[in-house]
Amino acid sequence: MADTESLLETPLGGLHRALGGRMVGFAGYAMPVQYPAGIMAEHLHCRGAAALFDVSHMGQAEILGEGAAAALEQLTPADVQGLKPGRQRYALLTTMLGGIFDDCMVANLGDRLFLVVNAGRKAEDFALIGAALPPGLRLNVLADRALLALQGPAAEAVIAPLAPALAALSFMGVARAEIGGIPVLASRSGYTGEDGFEISVAADQAEALARLLLAQPGVQPAGLGARDSLRLEAGLCLYGSDIDETTSPVEAALTWSIGKRRRTEWNFPGAERVREELANGPRRLRVGLKPEGRQPARAHTPIQAADGSTVGEVTSGGFGPSLNGPMAMGYVDRALAEDGTALDLMVRGKALPARIAPTPFVPHRYKR
């Protein structure tokens, strides 16, 4: 973690400190890893009520002009042209070698596409997208926007009296609205496995919106620590850990994000590798892992088979407060990727017994 004095601030930096947030460096920004309640309490509060996260470090942009969806399909296997107005979709940006350049969210706002990309990759993503756009299309990076995530089973009850139109959205719906008179663009989505909303707002109104939401019954702030344990329980990938330019969509078990039409066209970057792995199987697969006992296995822990051979590596691992036990994700040889397969996780040179387990570790509760 970097010295926070040399890091960028989100529009909520002052609020985080006023709330007692412990600030750390993440993707070039000073971000709260936790508040005084602690990571465990923040995690469980999100599962039981509603938690508010600052995710303003993420990159936001829009593509303007006729043919934006077709242009973006030059970079992703997602079916962007089939995305209806008012709907959002998870998409992968792929490399020519079939790796994952980044993952992102794409929304159709009718007259434009709205994008949210990872904080650590936003400069590279926007350069890639901007270079791929033909004349007549324009990438507008929204550097003056903040992004808040209200997550948890009480999120709808919190939003309903403030913005009824947002409460009426189904999972992956997106709409413009006002919350307490503040204009926002919100989607019914998130990174916790819970119901909730991701809310884009002008930077100069972000603190007022955050304070309004935190003033509602059942809402508490949560930091990066709880965000990570929540997304891991939900079996969701973290770019740079579980997916990167060396992993393919097939290896990463993200083939569901490849549009049906795109599987007939095969005209996206890396299509040759993806097509071959879909037909014949990849060399390795991303899997869930449940260690025995209470000890977690962290990222980069080697995974061994019964004969002592190394067959993979943990990419994310930790303790699941809702699961009440350790959990991990990683890549293993395809022949050993069946649920229930017994393996050893080599934690500091000692074998920790574990089994391949289905993900999510905690069921998703999205509003369908």
N, C-alpha and C positions, 0 to 999 in steps of 0.2 A: 504494500500500500504506500502510495507516494505522500510526500509532505503536502498537506491540504492547502498550505499558503500559496503553492505554485499551481494550483488546479483551477479549472473553470468552475463557476458557480451556476447553479440553476436559479430561476427566478424565486425559488422557495428556500434558498440558502439561509436567509435570516430567520425564517419561520422554523426551520429544522433546529437551529441552535437555540431559539427561544423555547422550543419544546423539549430541550435536553438531548437532542440527537447526537450520537457519537459519530463524528464525521471521518470518513476514510476516502482514499482515492480509488475511483473506479472509472475506467474508460476515459481518463483525463478530467474527470469532474470530482468535486468534493460532494460526497453523497452520505446520507445517514445509514449506517449499517444496522443500528438499533436505537431505540429510545429507552428511557429509564425502566419501562416495564420488562424489557428483555425480549430476546428472539423467540423463546418458547411461548411466552404469553402473547406476543404479537401474532405468531403463527396460529395459535389456538383461537384467538379472537377473530381472525379472518375466517376460520372454518365455522365459527359459531355465530358471528354477527356481521360486522363490516369493518374492513381496514382500508385506510387511504395511503397509497404509495405515490411518491414522486418519481415519475419516469421521464422527466423532461430532458434527460441526457440523450434519449433516443432521437433519431433523425426523422424529421417530418418534411415532406415535399409533395408537390402536385405536378402532374403532367397535363399540360394544356394543349388543346388543338385536336382536330378531327383525326381519327386513326390512332389515338394514344394506346388503346388496348392491343392493337395489332403490333405496334412498335415495341411495346413491353414484352410481347411474346417472343421477340427475338432473343430475350435473355433468360426466359423461364419456361419450364414445362407446364406451368399452370394454365388453365383455360381462362384467360383474362377477358377474351371477347365474349364469353358466355356469362360473364358476371353482370347481373341485372342492377339497374340503378337502386341505390339504397342498400346494397349488399357489400360485404367484405369477404376476402378470401386470404388464406395462408398461402404463401408462394415461396419457392426457392429460386434464387438466382444461381445458375449453374455455369461452370467453366467449360472450355472446349474439351477438357479431358474428363468431363463428367463428375467433377467434384462440386461441392457446394460453396459458392462464393459468399453467400449470406442467405438468411431467411428473413422474410418480411411480411407485412400485411398490406394488401391492396384493396382499396375501396372504390366503388363506382359512384361518383357524386352526380352523374348525369352529364354535366358539361366538362368533367375532368376526372382524372384518377387521383386518389389521395394515397400516399405511401407512408408507412412507418417502418424504419429500418433500425438495425442494431447500432448502439452508440459507438462501439469500437470499430465499426466498418462504414459509418455513414459517409465519410469523405471518399472512400474507394467506391462505394455503391453509387453515389451521386455522379462521380466521374464516369463510371461505367455506363450508367443510364443516359447521362447527357450526351455521351459520344455516340450512342446507338440511335438517337432520335433523328429522323429525317427532317428536311426543311419543312417549316410550317408547324412543328411541334416544339414545345418549350418546357424545360424542367425548371420549376420555381421552388427553390429550397426555402422552407418556412423557418428561418432561424429565429424569428420573433414569436414563436409559439412555445408554450409549456404543455406538458402532458401529465395528467393525473389518472391514477387507476383506483377506482372504488370497487373493492372485491369482497365477496362473501354473501351468504344466504339472505342477509338483511339489506343488500344493496338496492333491490327494487323498492323496498318499503321506504328507504331513505330518499331515493330519487323521485318517487311517485308524486308527492305533494309539491315538489320543486319544479319538476319538468315531466308532466304526464306523458308527453309524446315519447320520451326516452324509455319510460317504464313499459310502454307498449311494444317496444322492439323485441324481436326474437333473437336468438343467438346469431351473431355475425350480422345483425342489422346495423345500419348506420344512419344518422340523421343530424340535421342542424336544429338547435333549440336554444332556449335561454334557461339558465339556472340562477334564480335570484336576480334576474335582469341582466345577467352576464351572458353574452353570446358564446356558444360552444359548438363544437362538432364532436359527437360522441358515437362510439360503437359499443354494442353489447358483446364484449369479449374480454379477454384477460389472460394472465399467465400463472394462474393459481389452481385451475381446475374447478373453481367456484363460479357461480353466477357473478356478473359484475359489469362494469362499464370502464372504458378507457376514454378520457375526456380531453380533447385538444382545446386550448384556450389561449387567448393573447397573453403574452408574457407579463404585461403590466396589470393584468387582472387575475393572474394565477393565485396570488396570495389571498386575495379577497374570496375567491372561489374555494380555496383549500380551507380557509377559516370557516366559511359557511358550512361546508360539508362536515368538518370536524365538530361543529356545534350541534349537529343532529344526533339524536339519541342512538346509541349503539355503535358510533363511529370512533375509531381510534387510529392514530398514525402507526405505520409499520415501515420498516427499513429493508435494506438489501438482504440481511440475514434471513428474515422470514420469507422474503420473496424467493430466495433460493431453495429453502426447504419445502416451501409450498409447491414450487414448479417441479421439484424432483419427485415428491409424492405423486404429483399428477402425471409423471412420466414425460415431461416436456423437455425438449432439447435446449441446451445453452450453446450458442455459437462460440467457437473457440475451445470448447470442451468436448461436447458430444458430437458436434458436426463442424467440419471445416473443409478446406479445399482438397483434402485427401480422402474425404468420405463421399460416397455417392448417395443419391436418394434411395437406392435399393438397399444398400448396406445399412443406411440409417433408419430403415423401416418407415420411410416417409413416401412410399410409392402412392399412397392415397392422395397426395398433393399433385400428382401428375394427371392432367385432364384426359378424359376418355378420347376426345378428338385428337389431342396431342400424341396419343399412342398410335394413331394411324398416320399422322403426318411426319413424325420423327424429324422435325426441323428446328429443334432447340439445341443450344450448346450442350455438348456431351451426350447427345442422343444415342450415338453408337454404343458407348459403354452401358448406358441405361438399358438399351434394348437387349444387349447380350446378357446382362445380369438378370433381367426379367425372364429371359428365355431359359437360361442355364443355371441360375442361382449365383449369388455373389460368393466371394471367398470367405467373407465374415459377415456377421449381422450384429446390429445393436440389440441388446437384451437387457431386461431387468434382472437384478440380482438381490437375493435376500440372504445376508449372512446369518449364521446361527448366533444365538446369544445377544449381547447388547453392544458389542464393539463395532463401530463403523469402519468401513474401508474407504479411503479417500482417493481422489483422482491420481492416476498413474500407478495404482497398485497392480502388480502383475497377477494374471489369472492363470492357474495351472490345472491341468487334467490329472486324473488319478495316477497316471504313470510319471508324473513330475514334469511333463513337458509344458512349456508356456504356450497357452492357446489364446491369449488376449490380454486386455488391459482395461481397468476401470477408468471411466471418463468423468463421472460425477458420483459422489458418495457422501453420505452423512446419516444423521439420525432423524427419523420422521416423528415429530411430536404427535401427530394424529395417528400414524401407524403404530406408534409406541414401540419402535424398534429400528434397527439400522436398515438402510436400503442403498442401492447403487445402480448405476447403469454403466454399460461398457460394451466392448466388441469382443466376440469370441468366434472361433472357427465355426462355419455354418453347420458342420456335423454335430456340434455340441450345443446348438442353440435351442433345443427343445425344452419346453417348460419342465421343471423337475430335475433336470440334469445336475448331478452333484459335481462341484468344482471346489478348488481351494483358492482363496484370496491371500496372497503373500504379504501380510502386514508386518513391516519391519523384520522380514526374514522368517516369520512364523506363519504357519498355515492356518487360515481362518476358514472353516467349512462354510460353504454357501450353496445355494441352488438357484438355477435359472427360474425366474418368476415373471408372470405376465405384468405388464403395465397398463394402466396406471396402478400404483400401489394403493391409492385411495381413489374411489370412484369419482369421476367427473360429475358435476351438478350444474351443467349449463342449462340455460332456459331455452328449450327447443320450441 
